[in-house]
């Protein structure tokens, strides 16, 4: 079936007031009433206008229609969303007289007879609210330890006239320890409100981890570049290493090379399978800032002949 843009049919904006919609209807009804209009498509346009007005004049039906969003265009092939759950409405007739509804209207709200009454008894109108989505930026320390954050969101809600308005909502959110990049936290019932007593939708917060000055994350594993001296790498040493859980001592094996990775088991993000921390050694050369330091390097060059480019054939 074809999607019908009731706002376009009425020639009003989506935030039009009830009075603006009523004025637009009366103007169009006078223009296209079959008894007086000379327009070739007067009867079809009159039915279309009555249908649009039946929806937009009623706050509940208008709010339900607005839940479909703005992504649809008039004439596009349309099917109601799978969670669309409308029980029924009372139809008390139209200002323009008897009419009938399109397949699009019946798919959303249930059918009506040519005299404006329901074909089935009223069951009440209920529709679940839409889910809402937002991003939540947190630090790597908050992801490791867990935290409680206060967030402020702008949530669309229907007003008394059925227009969607933005309201500010403040929530306390518990961030569980071990959340990862892109993970969603579901807050049940904190999305858009339901209509006609229907349940509210859910709020999904997508975790976005802020960049850290020391650590980088791959899944649940944490990586750290650790500067070491040439003698610590050559002779081996025990050094202090920062982790998300605090500073620990780590043994550097003798003969370690720059770029070598050492693992601290279980020092990554917590979870059912906790991550590890990988320490990537970066050998730093002391500066030759005086003659004594330069003489030491010259002595090393004489007594420790070493060509790191020999494997390259040079």
Secondary structure by P-SEA (a helix, b strand, c coil): cccccccccccccccccaaaaaaaaaaaaaacccccccccaaaaaaaaaaaaaaccccaaaaaaaaccccccccccccccccccccccccccccccccccccaaaaaccccccccccccccccbbbbbbbbbbbbbbbccccccccbbbbbbbbbbbbccccbbbbbbbbbbbbbcccccccbbbbbcccccccccccbbbbbbbbbbbcccccccccccbbbbbbbbcccccccbbbbbbbccccbbbbbbcccccccbbbbbccccccccbbbbbbbbbbbbbcccccaaaaaaaaaaaaaccccccccccc
